[in-house]
Amino acid sequence: MCLEADNKDCILLLKEHPNSNNANPNGQVYLVLDEDVKRSAPFHHNIDKKIFHISKDTYSKLYENIGEEVHIKIDSKEKIITQNHVVSMITGQSHDVAVVISAHYDHVGKINNTIWRGAIDNASGVSAMLQIAEELSTYYKTTKPPVDIIFCAFNSEESSNENYSMGSSYFSEYLKTRYNNIYNINFDCVGGNVEDNLITFDINSKSNTNEIKNILEVLQESFIANNYDTAITENSFASDHWKFDEGINISTGTGDGLIHTPKDTKELLNPNYIYQISEIVYEYIINSINIFIKTNDETNYDDSKIFSIIDSEEEKLQPYTLKYMEIEDNVYCIINNEVDTTIEDIKNISKVDLSSISKYLDVEDVSGTISYYYDWYDPNKHELDKIYDVNTEFNNFVTIRLFDNSFGDQINNSYTIEIVNIKDKNSAVGSSLYNIYLNQDYIYELEKDGITYKIQDTVVSYDEEGNPKEKQILIYAEKSFNEKVVFMTFQCPDLFKRNGFVHKDIETSLDELNKILEQEKFYEFANETIENIWEQVK
């Protein structure tokens, strides 16, 4: 350990945080004095060092032993958890564009009796977002905005940095599958440092486009007209707007460096200042929302008309073909992709034999549908109105759905099996499928022979007083390796009914449920089915 690193193996003891200008090229570990109990590493660009905050007492002890060896031990446990965003929307006239107004609501937590309350970071931003949401919902009570306005309180922002995904990563990628253009106005740390009257707008390098410059110019003028000073930075304020191609963060500063310390409390905030900022952005949105619409065509699109055209064009296509078609100035993929199939058909187009499903269900003719992945429209690769074939190689399938129609409308007695092939759970489509199906709350989870089983229950009938009367069980069987995932969903009420498992509180009957699954050899059946598919698509 040393005060000035003269070799790369030295641990450097520092009184203040380094930055990209004064970082020592030697010394890969920095021990930095931190009297404010800061609970996150300083956020510096271009410093590839391991940085640890230490207390004043620890600093003094280390200082007395300069030149000695230092051993650092960290006890930690890895835990995979599901964290949720809070989302709402004001539905617009057109669903081609989304304006996302956001703020992260997580903070850095507590240790024993020390609580990091996060008033500036970021109760202030959430307050601003909620104020705007309340006023816009009132304003658009009897009419619709021209585009969808989405409000999102993000989770997992504090557990991230510029090198890996923030909590907003999935949500921004998901929106790309639904909208052609997405604009984000994010609030992070507003209402502190009010004495300098400065509003800072930060954009990321991806957002340095003509569209965002036009939007930012009008937003900036709105604040200047209300006697605020403004500044524009790029990649200087790490927050959720970085995960949007067109994103702006609004901030008044980080409270003289007191964020991520126990001193970040409500006393640092000026509520009137937060309200004023909210009002300016609210007025900006209702007066300038058309700036988010790229086209000059002010015609309100009729979605029902568009869907009618799409349905009509789909009927003209042969199975497993598609074309890209322009409707109302937008390009849509018209595809005939989900085609009827049987277990015999699947066996004929692949080496996969799913006859085990027929045997397990004791049903002779198991049928359903199969669909495949296809390309998003790329003007450099595709021509409008040209017919393309969908890749129907078996390892390109998305879903196989098998179901029983023999019970007619008595859906609660039929079976439904769905097999899903996620090629890459980090892709936009893959992450959507994974989160829709597998990133949920389960009442039961276990692993057997490399397969993870997850169980959910849903209410399918109620008594006269509106209380749950009967629950239906849905089982997920999942196999994954790296980013590849194959899973099966299984719904078969008759299997449980014949074992007397009905009208029960499933959460208190998990042992009995597991015994039934073992007795019915469900785990062997699921394992055989998943492994059969896995071998063909891995």
C-alpha positions as CSV (number, residue, x, y, z in Angstrom):
1,M,0.0,0.0,0.0
2,C,1.3,3.5,-0.9
3,L,0.3,7.1,-1.3
4,E,1.7,7.4,-4.8
5,A,1.7,4.3,-7.0
6,D,5.0,3.5,-8.6
7,N,4.0,0.1,-9.8
8,K,0.8,-1.5,-11.1
9,D,0.4,-3.8,-8.1
10,C,0.3,-1.1,-5.5
11,I,-2.9,-0.3,-3.6
12,L,-3.3,3.5,-3.5
13,L,-4.6,5.3,-0.4
14,L,-6.3,8.6,-1.3
15,K,-8.0,11.5,0.6
16,E,-10.2,12.4,-2.3
17,H,-11.8,10.8,-5.3
18,P,-9.8,10.6,-8.5
19,N,-11.0,11.7,-11.9
20,S,-9.9,11.0,-15.4
21,N,-7.4,13.9,-15.2
22,N,-5.5,12.9,-12.1
23,A,-6.0,9.1,-12.0
24,N,-2.6,7.3,-11.5
25,P,-1.8,4.9,-14.4
26,N,-0.3,2.6,-11.8
27,G,-2.2,1.1,-8.9
28,Q,-5.3,-0.9,-9.9
29,V,-7.0,-0.5,-6.5
30,Y,-7.9,2.8,-4.8
31,L,-8.9,3.1,-1.1
32,V,-10.7,6.5,-0.8
33,L,-11.5,8.4,2.4
34,D,-15.3,9.0,2.5
35,E,-16.6,10.7,5.6
36,D,-20.2,10.9,4.3
37,V,-20.7,7.1,4.1
38,K,-21.3,7.2,0.4
39,R,-22.9,3.9,-0.7
40,S,-21.8,3.7,-4.3
41,A,-18.5,4.0,-6.2
42,P,-17.8,7.4,-7.7
43,F,-19.0,7.4,-11.3
44,H,-16.0,8.3,-13.5
45,H,-15.5,7.8,-17.1
46,N,-12.2,6.3,-18.4
47,I,-11.0,5.1,-14.9
48,D,-10.5,1.4,-15.0
49,K,-9.8,1.0,-11.3
50,K,-11.4,-0.8,-8.4
51,I,-12.5,1.9,-5.9
52,F,-13.4,1.3,-2.3
53,H,-14.8,3.9,0.1
54,I,-13.3,3.7,3.6
55,S,-14.1,5.5,6.9
56,K,-12.0,8.1,8.6
57,D,-10.8,5.6,11.3
58,T,-9.9,3.0,8.6
59,Y,-8.0,5.7,6.7
60,S,-6.0,6.7,9.8
61,K,-5.1,3.1,10.5
62,L,-4.0,2.4,7.0
63,Y,-2.0,5.7,6.8
64,E,0.0,4.6,9.9
65,N,1.0,1.4,8.0
66,I,2.0,2.8,4.6
67,G,4.2,0.3,2.8
68,E,2.6,-2.8,4.4
69,E,0.5,-5.4,2.6
70,V,-3.3,-4.9,2.5
71,H,-5.7,-7.8,2.3
72,I,-9.3,-7.0,1.3
73,K,-12.0,-9.5,1.9
74,I,-15.6,-9.0,0.7
75,D,-18.4,-11.3,1.8
76,S,-21.2,-11.3,-0.7
77,K,-23.9,-13.6,-2.0
78,E,-25.3,-13.6,-5.5
79,K,-29.1,-13.5,-5.6
80,I,-31.3,-13.3,-8.7
81,I,-34.4,-11.4,-8.0
82,T,-37.3,-9.9,-10.1
83,Q,-37.8,-6.2,-9.8
84,N,-40.7,-4.3,-11.3
85,H,-41.3,-1.0,-12.9
86,V,-44.5,1.0,-12.3
87,V,-46.1,2.0,-15.7
88,S,-49.2,3.8,-16.8
89,M,-50.3,5.3,-20.1
90,I,-52.6,7.9,-21.6
91,T,-53.6,6.4,-24.9
92,G,-53.1,8.6,-27.9
93,Q,-54.8,8.9,-31.3
94,S,-51.8,7.3,-33.0
95,H,-49.7,4.4,-31.7
96,D,-46.7,5.0,-33.9
97,V,-45.0,7.3,-31.4
98,A,-44.5,7.1,-27.7
99,V,-43.5,9.9,-25.3
100,V,-42.1,8.3,-22.1
101,I,-41.9,10.5,-19.0
102,S,-39.9,8.7,-16.4
103,A,-38.0,8.8,-13.1
104,H,-36.3,6.0,-11.2
105,Y,-37.9,5.2,-7.8
106,D,-35.2,2.9,-6.3
107,H,-32.3,4.0,-4.1
108,V,-29.4,2.3,-2.3
109,G,-31.2,1.0,0.7
110,K,-30.0,0.6,4.3
111,I,-27.4,-1.1,6.5
112,N,-28.5,-1.9,10.1
113,N,-30.0,1.4,11.4
114,T,-28.4,3.6,8.7
115,I,-30.9,4.6,6.0
116,W,-30.1,6.2,2.7
117,R,-33.4,7.9,2.0
118,G,-32.7,9.3,-1.4
119,A,-34.7,12.6,-1.3
120,I,-32.9,14.3,-4.1
121,D,-32.0,11.0,-5.7
122,N,-34.7,10.4,-6.6
123,A,-37.9,11.0,-4.7
124,S,-37.6,14.5,-6.3
125,G,-37.8,13.1,-9.8
126,V,-40.7,10.8,-9.0
127,S,-42.6,13.7,-7.5
128,A,-42.1,15.7,-10.7
129,M,-43.3,12.8,-12.9
130,L,-46.4,12.2,-10.7
131,Q,-47.3,15.8,-10.8
132,I,-47.1,15.9,-14.6
133,A,-49.0,12.6,-14.8
134,E,-51.9,13.9,-12.7
135,E,-52.2,17.1,-14.7
136,L,-52.0,15.4,-18.1
137,S,-54.6,12.8,-17.1
138,T,-56.9,15.6,-16.2
139,Y,-56.2,17.6,-19.4
140,Y,-56.8,14.6,-21.6
141,K,-59.9,13.3,-19.7
142,T,-62.3,14.1,-22.6
143,T,-59.9,13.9,-25.5
144,K,-56.8,12.0,-26.6
145,P,-53.3,13.3,-27.2
146,P,-51.9,12.8,-30.7
147,V,-49.5,10.1,-29.5
148,D,-49.3,7.7,-26.6
149,I,-47.9,9.2,-23.4
150,I,-46.3,6.6,-21.1
151,F,-45.3,7.2,-17.5
152,C,-42.7,4.9,-16.0
153,A,-41.1,4.8,-12.5
154,F,-38.0,2.7,-13.2
155,N,-36.4,0.2,-10.8
156,S,-32.8,-1.0,-10.7
157,E,-31.2,2.3,-11.8
158,E,-28.9,2.5,-8.8
159,S,-27.6,-1.0,-9.3
160,S,-26.2,-0.1,-12.7
161,N,-23.5,2.0,-14.4
162,E,-22.6,2.9,-18.0
163,N,-21.1,-0.5,-18.6
164,Y,-24.1,-2.7,-18.0
165,S,-27.9,-2.7,-18.3
166,M,-29.9,-0.3,-16.2
167,G,-33.4,-1.1,-15.1
168,S,-34.8,0.7,-18.1
169,S,-32.9,-1.4,-20.6
170,Y,-35.6,-4.1,-21.0
171,F,-38.4,-1.6,-21.1
172,S,-36.8,0.6,-23.8
173,E,-36.1,-2.5,-25.9
174,Y,-39.7,-3.7,-25.4
175,L,-41.1,-0.4,-26.6
176,K,-39.1,-0.7,-29.8
177,T,-41.2,-3.7,-30.7
178,R,-44.3,-1.6,-30.5
179,Y,-43.4,1.9,-31.7
180,N,-41.5,3.4,-34.6
181,N,-40.3,6.4,-32.6
182,I,-39.8,6.7,-28.8
183,Y,-38.9,9.9,-27.0
184,N,-37.9,10.0,-23.3
185,I,-38.0,12.9,-20.8
186,N,-36.4,11.6,-17.6
187,F,-36.2,13.4,-14.2
188,D,-33.3,12.5,-12.0
189,C,-32.3,14.8,-9.1
190,V,-34.5,17.9,-9.3
191,G,-35.2,20.3,-6.5
192,G,-31.7,20.5,-5.0
193,N,-29.0,23.1,-5.7
194,V,-31.8,25.6,-6.4
195,E,-29.8,28.7,-5.5
196,D,-28.0,28.7,-8.8
197,N,-31.3,28.5,-10.8
198,L,-29.6,26.2,-13.3
199,I,-31.5,23.4,-15.2
200,T,-29.2,20.9,-16.9
201,F,-30.4,18.8,-19.8
202,D,-28.2,15.7,-20.5
203,I,-28.5,13.6,-23.6
204,N,-26.5,10.5,-24.6
205,S,-24.4,10.3,-27.8
206,K,-27.1,8.3,-29.5
207,S,-29.6,11.1,-28.9
208,N,-27.5,13.7,-30.8
209,T,-29.9,13.8,-33.7
210,N,-31.8,16.6,-35.5
211,E,-35.1,15.4,-34.0
212,I,-33.9,15.5,-30.4
213,K,-32.1,18.8,-31.0
214,N,-35.4,20.3,-32.2
215,I,-37.3,18.9,-29.2
216,L,-34.6,20.0,-26.8
217,E,-34.5,23.5,-28.3
218,V,-38.2,24.1,-27.6
219,L,-37.9,22.6,-24.1
220,Q,-34.9,24.8,-23.3
221,E,-36.8,27.9,-24.5
222,S,-39.7,27.0,-22.2
223,F,-37.3,27.1,-19.2
224,I,-35.5,30.3,-20.3
225,A,-38.9,32.0,-20.7
226,N,-39.5,31.3,-17.0
227,N,-36.2,32.9,-16.0
228,Y,-34.1,29.7,-15.6
229,D,-30.5,29.4,-16.7
230,T,-29.9,26.2,-18.8
231,A,-27.0,24.0,-19.8
232,I,-26.8,21.1,-22.2
233,T,-24.4,18.2,-21.6
234,E,-23.7,14.9,-23.3
235,N,-23.1,11.6,-21.5
236,S,-22.4,13.5,-18.3
237,F,-25.4,12.4,-16.1
238,A,-25.9,8.6,-15.9
239,S,-29.5,7.8,-15.7
240,D,-32.3,5.9,-17.5
241,H,-32.4,8.3,-20.5
242,W,-29.2,6.7,-21.6
243,K,-31.1,3.6,-22.6
244,F,-33.3,5.4,-25.1
245,D,-32.2,6.4,-28.5
246,E,-33.9,9.7,-28.1
247,G,-33.6,10.6,-24.4
248,I,-33.2,13.7,-22.3
249,N,-32.6,14.0,-18.6
250,I,-33.6,17.0,-16.5
251,S,-31.6,17.8,-13.4
252,T,-30.8,20.6,-11.0
253,G,-27.7,18.8,-9.6
254,T,-26.8,16.3,-7.0
255,G,-27.0,18.3,-3.8
256,D,-23.4,19.3,-3.6
257,G,-22.4,15.6,-3.8
258,L,-24.7,14.5,-0.9
259,I,-26.6,11.9,-3.0
260,H,-25.9,8.3,-2.0
261,T,-25.2,9.4,1.5
262,P,-27.5,9.4,4.6
263,K,-27.6,13.2,4.4
264,D,-29.8,13.1,1.2
265,T,-33.0,13.9,3.1
266,K,-36.1,16.0,2.4
267,E,-34.4,19.0,4.1
268,L,-32.3,19.4,1.0
269,L,-35.3,19.8,-1.3
270,N,-37.4,22.8,-2.3
271,P,-40.8,21.5,-3.1
272,N,-41.9,24.7,-4.8
273,Y,-38.9,24.4,-7.2
274,I,-40.0,20.8,-8.1
275,Y,-43.5,22.0,-8.7
276,Q,-42.3,24.8,-10.9
277,I,-40.2,22.4,-13.0
278,S,-43.2,20.1,-13.3
279,E,-45.5,22.9,-14.5
280,I,-43.0,24.0,-17.2
281,V,-42.7,20.5,-18.6
282,Y,-46.5,20.0,-18.4
283,E,-47.1,23.2,-20.3
284,Y,-44.4,22.2,-22.8
285,I,-46.1,18.9,-23.5
286,I,-49.6,20.2,-24.0
287,N,-48.4,23.1,-26.2
288,S,-45.6,21.3,-28.1
289,I,-46.6,17.6,-28.3
290,N,-46.9,17.7,-32.0
291,I,-43.2,18.3,-32.2
292,F,-42.8,14.5,-31.4
293,I,-44.7,13.6,-34.6
294,K,-42.2,13.4,-37.5
295,T,-44.7,13.5,-40.3
296,N,-46.4,16.8,-41.3
297,D,-49.6,14.9,-42.1
298,E,-52.0,15.9,-39.3
299,T,-54.6,13.2,-40.2
300,N,-55.5,11.0,-37.3
301,Y,-54.9,7.4,-38.3
302,D,-57.8,5.0,-37.9
303,D,-56.4,1.8,-36.3
304,S,-59.4,-0.3,-37.1
305,K,-59.0,0.6,-40.8
306,I,-55.3,-0.4,-40.7
307,F,-56.1,-3.7,-38.9
308,S,-58.8,-4.4,-41.5
309,I,-56.3,-4.0,-44.3
310,I,-53.8,-6.2,-42.6
311,D,-56.3,-9.0,-42.0
312,S,-57.4,-8.8,-45.6
313,E,-53.9,-9.0,-46.9
314,E,-53.0,-11.9,-44.6
315,E,-55.8,-14.0,-46.1
316,K,-54.2,-13.6,-49.5
317,L,-50.8,-15.0,-48.4
318,Q,-49.8,-18.6,-48.7
319,P,-48.7,-20.3,-45.4
320,Y,-45.3,-19.2,-44.1
321,T,-45.0,-16.2,-46.4
322,L,-44.8,-12.5,-45.7
323,K,-44.6,-9.1,-47.3
324,Y,-43.8,-5.6,-46.2
325,M,-46.6,-3.1,-47.0
326,E,-46.9,0.6,-46.6
327,I,-50.2,1.7,-45.0
328,E,-50.8,5.3,-43.9
329,D,-47.1,6.2,-44.3
330,N,-46.0,3.3,-42.1
331,V,-44.5,0.0,-43.1
332,Y,-46.2,-3.1,-41.7
333,C,-45.2,-6.8,-41.9
334,I,-48.1,-8.8,-43.3
335,I,-47.5,-12.5,-42.5
336,N,-49.2,-15.8,-42.6
337,N,-47.1,-17.5,-39.9
338,E,-49.2,-19.4,-37.4
339,V,-50.3,-22.4,-39.4
340,D,-52.2,-25.5,-38.2
341,T,-50.1,-28.5,-37.5
342,T,-50.1,-31.9,-35.8
343,I,-47.5,-34.0,-34.0
344,E,-47.2,-36.0,-37.2
345,D,-46.5,-32.9,-39.2
346,I,-43.8,-31.8,-36.8
347,K,-42.2,-35.2,-37.0
348,N,-42.2,-35.0,-40.9
349,I,-40.4,-31.6,-40.9
350,S,-37.9,-32.4,-38.2
351,K,-36.4,-35.3,-36.2
352,V,-38.6,-34.3,-33.3
353,D,-41.0,-37.0,-32.1
354,L,-43.6,-35.5,-29.8
355,S,-45.7,-38.7,-29.6
356,S,-44.9,-38.7,-25.9
357,I,-47.5,-35.9,-25.5
358,S,-50.2,-38.0,-27.1
359,K,-49.3,-40.9,-24.8
360,Y,-49.1,-38.8,-21.7
361,L,-52.5,-37.1,-22.3
362,D,-54.0,-40.3,-23.6
363,V,-55.2,-38.4,-26.7
364,E,-54.8,-39.9,-30.2
365,D,-54.9,-36.7,-32.3
366,V,-53.0,-33.9,-30.8
367,S,-53.0,-30.8,-33.0
368,G,-52.3,-27.1,-32.8
369,T,-50.2,-24.4,-34.5
370,I,-46.5,-23.6,-35.1
371,S,-44.9,-20.3,-35.9
372,Y,-41.4,-19.1,-36.8
373,Y,-39.1,-16.2,-36.4
374,Y,-38.9,-13.6,-39.2
375,D,-37.0,-10.5,-40.0
376,W,-38.0,-7.0,-39.1
377,Y,-38.4,-4.7,-42.1
378,D,-35.0,-3.4,-43.4
379,P,-35.2,-1.1,-46.5
380,N,-31.7,-2.2,-47.4
381,K,-32.8,-5.9,-47.5
382,H,-36.5,-5.9,-48.4
383,E,-38.7,-4.6,-51.1
384,L,-42.2,-3.4,-50.4
385,D,-45.0,-5.7,-51.6
386,K,-42.6,-8.5,-52.5
387,I,-43.5,-11.9,-51.2
388,Y,-40.8,-13.6,-49.0
389,D,-40.7,-17.1,-47.6
390,V,-40.4,-17.5,-43.8
391,N,-37.5,-19.7,-42.7
392,T,-39.3,-22.9,-41.6
393,E,-36.3,-24.9,-40.5
394,F,-37.3,-26.4,-37.2
395,N,-34.6,-24.7,-35.2
396,N,-36.2,-21.3,-36.3
397,F,-39.6,-22.0,-34.6
398,V,-40.9,-19.6,-32.0
399,T,-43.9,-21.4,-30.6
400,I,-45.7,-24.7,-30.9
401,R,-49.2,-24.6,-29.4
402,L,-51.1,-27.8,-28.8
403,F,-54.6,-27.8,-27.5
404,D,-57.7,-30.0,-27.1
405,N,-61.0,-28.8,-28.7
406,S,-62.9,-32.0,-27.8
407,F,-64.6,-30.3,-24.8
408,G,-66.0,-27.5,-26.8
409,D,-66.6,-24.4,-24.6
410,Q,-65.6,-26.3,-21.5
411,I,-62.1,-24.8,-21.6
412,N,-61.4,-25.7,-17.9
413,N,-61.4,-29.4,-18.8
414,S,-59.1,-29.2,-21.8
415,Y,-55.3,-29.3,-22.1
416,T,-53.1,-26.6,-23.5
417,I,-49.4,-27.1,-24.1
418,E,-47.1,-24.5,-25.5
419,I,-43.4,-25.0,-26.4
420,V,-41.3,-21.8,-26.9
421,N,-37.9,-21.5,-28.4
422,I,-36.0,-18.4,-27.4
423,K,-32.8,-18.1,-29.5
424,D,-31.4,-15.2,-27.5
425,K,-33.1,-13.9,-24.4
426,N,-31.1,-10.6,-24.7
427,S,-32.6,-9.8,-28.1
428,A,-35.7,-7.5,-28.3
429,V,-38.0,-10.4,-29.2
430,G,-36.3,-12.9,-26.9
431,S,-36.4,-10.6,-23.9
432,S,-40.1,-9.8,-24.5
433,L,-40.9,-13.6,-24.6
434,Y,-38.8,-14.3,-21.6
435,N,-40.3,-11.6,-19.5
436,I,-43.9,-12.3,-20.6
437,Y,-43.6,-16.0,-19.7
438,L,-40.8,-16.6,-17.3
439,N,-40.0,-13.4,-15.4
440,Q,-43.1,-13.7,-13.2
441,D,-44.0,-14.4,-9.6
442,Y,-44.5,-18.1,-8.9
443,I,-45.9,-20.0,-5.9
444,Y,-43.5,-22.9,-6.3
445,E,-40.2,-23.5,-8.0
446,L,-37.8,-26.4,-8.1
447,E,-35.1,-27.9,-10.3
448,K,-34.9,-31.6,-11.5
449,D,-32.3,-33.0,-13.9
450,G,-31.4,-29.7,-15.4
451,I,-35.0,-28.6,-15.9
452,T,-36.4,-25.7,-13.8
453,Y,-40.1,-26.1,-12.9
454,K,-42.2,-23.0,-12.0
455,I,-45.9,-23.1,-11.0
456,Q,-48.5,-20.4,-11.1
457,D,-52.2,-20.6,-10.2
458,T,-55.1,-18.6,-11.7
459,V,-58.7,-18.2,-10.6
460,V,-61.1,-19.7,-13.1
461,S,-64.4,-19.6,-11.2
462,Y,-65.9,-17.6,-8.3
463,D,-68.7,-18.2,-5.8
464,E,-71.8,-16.1,-5.5
465,E,-70.1,-13.7,-3.1
466,G,-67.3,-13.1,-5.6
467,N,-64.7,-15.1,-3.7
468,P,-62.3,-17.5,-5.6
469,K,-63.9,-20.9,-6.0
470,E,-61.6,-22.8,-8.2
471,K,-58.0,-22.3,-9.3
472,Q,-56.3,-23.7,-12.4
473,I,-52.6,-24.7,-12.3
474,L,-50.1,-23.6,-14.9
475,I,-46.7,-25.3,-15.0
476,Y,-43.5,-24.0,-16.7
477,A,-40.7,-26.3,-17.5
478,E,-37.5,-24.4,-18.6
479,K,-34.1,-25.5,-19.8
480,S,-31.5,-22.8,-20.6
481,F,-27.8,-22.4,-21.5
482,N,-26.2,-19.0,-21.7
483,E,-28.8,-16.9,-23.7
484,K,-30.6,-19.9,-25.2
485,V,-33.9,-21.0,-23.6
486,V,-36.5,-23.6,-24.4
487,F,-39.5,-24.0,-22.2
488,M,-42.9,-25.7,-22.1
489,T,-46.1,-24.5,-20.5
490,F,-48.5,-27.1,-19.3
491,Q,-52.2,-26.7,-18.4
492,C,-54.3,-29.7,-17.8
493,P,-57.1,-29.4,-15.2
494,D,-58.3,-33.0,-15.7
495,L,-54.9,-34.3,-14.5
496,F,-55.4,-32.7,-11.1
497,K,-59.2,-33.2,-10.9
498,R,-58.8,-37.0,-11.3
499,N,-56.5,-36.8,-8.3
500,G,-59.0,-34.9,-6.3
501,F,-57.0,-31.7,-6.3
502,V,-59.7,-29.1,-6.8
503,H,-61.1,-26.1,-4.8
504,K,-57.9,-25.9,-2.8
505,D,-55.6,-23.2,-1.7
506,I,-52.6,-24.3,-3.8
507,E,-50.1,-22.4,-1.8
508,T,-50.8,-24.5,1.3
509,S,-51.0,-27.7,-0.7
510,L,-47.7,-27.7,-2.5
511,D,-46.5,-31.0,-1.0
512,E,-49.7,-32.7,-2.2
513,L,-49.3,-31.0,-5.6
514,N,-45.8,-32.3,-5.9
515,K,-46.8,-35.8,-5.0
516,I,-49.5,-35.8,-7.8
517,L,-46.9,-34.6,-10.3
518,E,-44.5,-37.4,-9.3
519,Q,-47.3,-40.0,-9.3
520,E,-48.5,-38.9,-12.7
521,K,-44.8,-39.0,-13.9
522,F,-45.1,-35.4,-15.1
523,Y,-41.4,-34.7,-14.4
524,E,-40.3,-37.6,-16.6
525,F,-42.7,-36.5,-19.4
526,A,-41.6,-32.8,-19.3
527,N,-37.9,-33.8,-19.2
528,E,-38.3,-36.1,-22.3
529,T,-40.3,-33.4,-24.2
530,I,-37.9,-30.5,-23.4
531,E,-34.7,-32.6,-24.1
532,N,-36.2,-33.8,-27.4
533,I,-36.7,-30.2,-28.6
534,W,-33.4,-29.0,-27.1
535,E,-31.4,-31.5,-29.1
536,Q,-32.8,-30.1,-32.4
537,V,-32.6,-26.3,-31.7
538,K,-29.5,-26.0,-29.4
